[in-house]
Amino acid sequence: MKRILLSILFLLLVYSGQGVAEEELTALRKAAARGDAQAQNALGLRYAMGTGLPQHSEEAVKWFRKAAKQGNAESQYNLGLIYARGQGVPENFQEAVRWSRKSAERGHAKGQALLGALYEQGMALPKNLAEAARWYRRSANQGNDMGQLKLGLLYEQGQGVPQDFVQAHMWLSLAAAQGNHEAMNRVEGVAKRLDVAQLAQAQEMASDWQSDQEKASTSKRQPPTVSGAVAPTPMASALSTARLPAISAAPVLATPVPATTVAAAPAPAVEAPAVSAWTVPAPVAEALAAPVLAAPASETPVLA
């Protein structure tokens, strides 16, 4: 009897969850159809992943494009990455450059890393390692581990920047601290090139950078106090915190691509999972490693 009751309870939980998921998907579709760019990006991610919907690359591209044309930086990055990979659309590096640049110029860290990779590889634009380093640096300074890894490697090799093993160790160690496996492997080799004083300097620089980031993050979380401000009405409070239904989370791959002072793109109102890795075309595999499509800022998947 106990087993029967447990079975019934399990079925009720399963069907209840399905009902909630269907309601979320319906709400997401309606918001996307109304032209909500964040919802369009989230719907594109669902089609790209096959989360709650059949996987459909063409539909993913369609919704990413709609959001990208509205200036959504995450969708612009996603679209640029898809064109670089030729997933759901013919491989087109001109379009990859176009959309990644739009995303990068809006301050999207993964878009900046992707644009840096395209400059590093010379895909659909002249190869320019100095320009690659510039975009990697902007991405790295936002805390993106792919930007940190690539900038560290350029410092190690003296490409696009003067060779500097202290700087190389700093950036590689920051990327490694985020779980970037390539950075973990490379930082040990760089450490062997440093004497004790240089290693201590690199470690201190990395620590100072992390402290500065934490201070900046804390200050952003503290809203300014405005004297004489009018207390929000219940309706205003409800509108200010309104969000579309959250999308059920899917496994997040630690990979790609979230600047010196470039602000990160605003956090969107729709939560969506990161997209599982697709096959990266050989010409950009080395530069991109295995980037993941951009989920909203509430998630933390990165280009790795």
C-alpha positions in Angstrom: 0.0 0.0 0.0 2.9 2.4 0.9 4.5 1.7 -2.5 1.2 2.5 -4.3 0.9 5.8 -2.4 4.5 6.7 -3.2 3.9 5.9 -6.9 0.8 8.1 -7.0 2.6 11.0 -5.3 5.5 10.7 -7.8 3.1 10.8 -10.7 1.4 13.8 -9.3 4.7 15.6 -8.9 5.8 14.7 -12.4 2.6 15.9 -14.1 2.5 19.0 -11.9 6.0 19.9 -13.0 5.0 19.4 -16.7 2.1 21.7 -16.3 4.3 24.4 -14.8 6.8 24.0 -17.6 4.1 24.2 -20.3 2.8 27.4 -18.7 6.3 28.9 -18.6 6.8 28.0 -22.3 3.5 29.5 -23.2 4.3 32.7 -21.4 7.8 32.8 -23.1 6.3 32.3 -26.5 3.8 35.1 -26.0 6.4 37.5 -24.8 8.7 36.6 -27.7 5.8 37.1 -30.2 5.1 40.5 -28.6 8.7 41.5 -29.4 10.4 41.1 -26.0 14.0 40.7 -27.0 15.0 38.9 -23.8 12.2 36.4 -24.3 13.3 36.0 -28.0 16.8 35.2 -26.9 15.6 32.7 -24.3 13.3 31.0 -26.8 16.3 30.8 -29.2 18.3 29.1 -26.5 15.5 26.6 -25.9 15.4 25.7 -29.6 19.2 25.5 -29.7 19.4 23.2 -26.7 16.2 21.3 -27.3 15.0 22.3 -23.8 11.3 21.8 -23.5 11.2 21.9 -27.3 12.5 19.8 -30.2 16.0 21.0 -31.0 15.8 23.1 -34.1 18.8 25.2 -35.2 16.8 27.2 -37.8 14.2 28.3 -35.3 17.0 29.2 -32.8 18.6 31.4 -35.5 15.3 33.0 -36.3 14.7 34.0 -32.7 18.3 35.1 -32.0 18.1 37.3 -35.1 14.8 38.9 -34.0 16.4 39.8 -30.6 19.8 40.8 -32.2 18.1 43.3 -34.5 16.6 44.9 -31.4 20.1 45.4 -30.0 20.1 42.5 -27.5 23.8 41.9 -26.9 23.5 38.3 -25.9 21.6 37.4 -29.1 24.1 39.3 -31.2 26.9 37.2 -29.6 24.8 34.0 -30.1 24.2 34.9 -33.7 27.8 35.7 -34.4 28.9 32.4 -32.8 26.4 30.4 -34.8 27.6 32.0 -38.1 31.2 31.2 -37.1 30.2 27.6 -36.5 27.8 27.2 -39.4 25.2 25.8 -37.1 21.7 26.3 -38.5 23.0 28.7 -41.1 25.8 28.5 -43.7 29.2 29.3 -42.2 29.7 33.0 -42.8 32.6 34.8 -41.0 31.6 38.2 -42.4 28.3 37.8 -40.5 30.2 36.4 -37.5 32.3 39.5 -37.4 29.3 41.8 -37.9 27.3 40.4 -35.0 30.1 39.8 -32.6 31.3 43.4 -33.1 27.8 44.7 -32.3 27.7 42.6 -29.2 31.3 43.6 -28.2 30.6 47.3 -28.6 27.7 46.9 -26.3 30.0 45.7 -23.6 29.2 42.0 -23.8 32.2 40.1 -22.5 31.7 36.9 -24.5 31.1 39.0 -27.7 34.4 40.8 -27.0 36.2 37.5 -26.6 34.7 36.1 -29.8 35.7 39.3 -31.7 39.2 39.0 -30.3 39.3 35.4 -31.6 38.2 36.4 -35.1 41.0 39.1 -35.1 43.5 36.6 -33.8 42.6 34.1 -36.6 42.1 36.7 -39.3 38.7 35.4 -40.2 36.9 37.8 -42.6 39.1 40.7 -41.5 42.9 41.3 -41.5 44.7 39.3 -38.9 45.5 41.9 -36.1 47.0 40.6 -32.9 47.1 44.0 -31.3 43.4 44.4 -31.9 42.8 40.8 -30.7 44.6 41.7 -27.5 42.5 44.9 -27.1 39.2 43.0 -27.2 40.5 40.1 -25.1 41.6 42.7 -22.5 38.1 44.3 -22.4 36.6 40.8 -22.0 39.2 39.8 -19.3 38.6 42.9 -17.3 34.9 42.0 -17.0 36.0 38.7 -15.5 35.5 36.5 -18.5 37.8 33.5 -18.2 38.2 33.0 -22.0 39.3 36.6 -22.4 41.7 36.2 -19.5 43.1 33.0 -20.9 43.7 34.4 -24.4 45.2 37.6 -23.1 47.5 35.6 -20.9 48.6 33.5 -23.8 49.3 36.6 -25.9 51.5 38.0 -23.1 53.3 34.6 -22.8 54.0 34.5 -26.5 54.6 38.3 -27.0 52.0 38.5 -29.7 50.0 41.7 -30.0 51.5 42.9 -26.7 55.1 43.0 -25.4 56.2 39.6 -24.0 55.6 39.8 -20.2 55.5 36.6 -18.1 54.3 38.4 -15.0 51.2 39.7 -16.9 50.9 36.2 -18.5 50.9 34.5 -15.1 48.4 37.1 -13.7 45.8 36.6 -16.4 46.2 32.8 -16.6 45.9 32.4 -12.9 42.7 34.4 -12.9 41.3 32.2 -15.6 42.5 29.1 -13.8 40.7 30.3 -10.6 37.5 30.1 -12.6 38.1 26.5 -13.6 39.5 27.1 -17.0 41.4 23.9 -17.7 43.7 25.2 -20.4 44.7 28.1 -18.1 45.4 25.6 -15.3 47.8 23.7 -17.5 49.5 26.8 -19.0 50.0 28.8 -15.8 52.4 26.2 -14.3 54.7 26.5 -17.3 54.7 30.3 -17.1 55.5 30.1 -13.3 58.7 28.2 -14.1 59.9 31.3 -16.1 59.5 33.6 -13.1 61.9 34.1 -10.2 60.5 34.3 -6.6 60.0 38.1 -6.7 58.3 38.0 -10.1 56.0 35.2 -9.0 55.0 37.1 -5.9 54.4 40.2 -8.0 52.1 38.3 -10.4 50.2 36.8 -7.5 49.8 40.2 -5.9 48.5 41.7 -9.1 45.9 38.9 -9.5 44.8 39.4 -5.9 44.5 43.2 -6.3 42.5 42.7 -9.5 40.1 40.3 -7.7 39.7 42.8 -4.8 38.9 45.6 -7.1 36.3 43.5 -8.9 34.7 42.5 -5.6 34.6 46.2 -4.5 33.0 47.2 -7.8 30.5 44.4 -7.5 29.5 45.4 -4.0 29.1 49.1 -4.9 26.8 48.1 -7.8 24.6 46.1 -5.4 24.1 49.0 -3.1 21.4 51.4 -4.4 22.1 55.1 -3.9 20.1 56.9 -1.1 18.0 59.7 -2.5 16.8 62.2 0.1 13.1 63.0 -0.1 12.5 60.1 -2.4 8.8 59.1 -2.7 8.1 55.6 -1.4 7.0 53.3 -4.2 3.3 52.3 -4.3 2.4 48.6 -4.2 1.6 48.7 -7.9 5.0 50.3 -8.8 6.8 47.8 -6.6 5.1 44.9 -8.4 6.0 46.3 -11.8 9.6 47.0 -10.9 10.1 43.3 -9.8 8.0 41.7 -12.6 9.7 38.9 -14.4 8.8 36.3 -16.9 8.5 32.8 -15.5 11.9 31.3 -14.9 13.0 28.6 -17.3 14.0 25.3 -15.9 17.8 25.0 -15.6 19.8 22.6 -17.7 23.4 21.4 -17.1 25.8 24.3 -17.6 29.1 23.7 -19.4 32.1 25.6 -18.2 33.2 27.0 -21.5 31.8 30.2 -24.1 32.3 33.8 -23.5 30.3 36.8 -20.2 36.9 45.6 -20.0 39.0 47.9 -18.4 36.0 49.9 -17.5 33.4 48.6 -19.9 30.1 47.9 -18.2 28.6 44.5 -18.5 25.3 44.2 -20.4 22.3 44.6 -18.2 20.9 41.4 -16.7 17.9 40.3 -18.7 14.6 39.4 -17.1 14.4 35.9 -18.5 16.5 33.2 -17.1 17.8 30.6 -19.5 20.3 27.7 -19.4 23.6 27.8 -21.2 23.7 25.9 -24.5 25.6 22.7 -24.8 28.7 22.8 -26.9 28.4 22.3 -30.7 31.3 21.3 -33.0 33.5 24.3 -33.6 34.8 24.8 -37.2 38.5 23.9 -37.4 39.7 27.4 -38.5 38.5 28.9 -35.2 38.7 26.0 -32.9 42.1 27.0 -31.4 41.0 30.6 -30.8 37.5 29.8 -29.5 38.2 26.6 -27.6 34.6 25.5 -27.2 32.4 28.6 -26.5 28.9 28.3 -25.3 26.0 30.4 -26.4 25.1 33.2 -24.1 22.5 32.7 -21.5 21.1 35.7 -19.6 23.4 37.3 -17.0 21.7 35.5 -14.1 23.6 32.4 -15.3 27.4 32.1 -15.2 28.4 30.1 -18.3 31.5 31.5 -20.0 33.6 31.0 -23.0 36.3 28.5 -22.2 
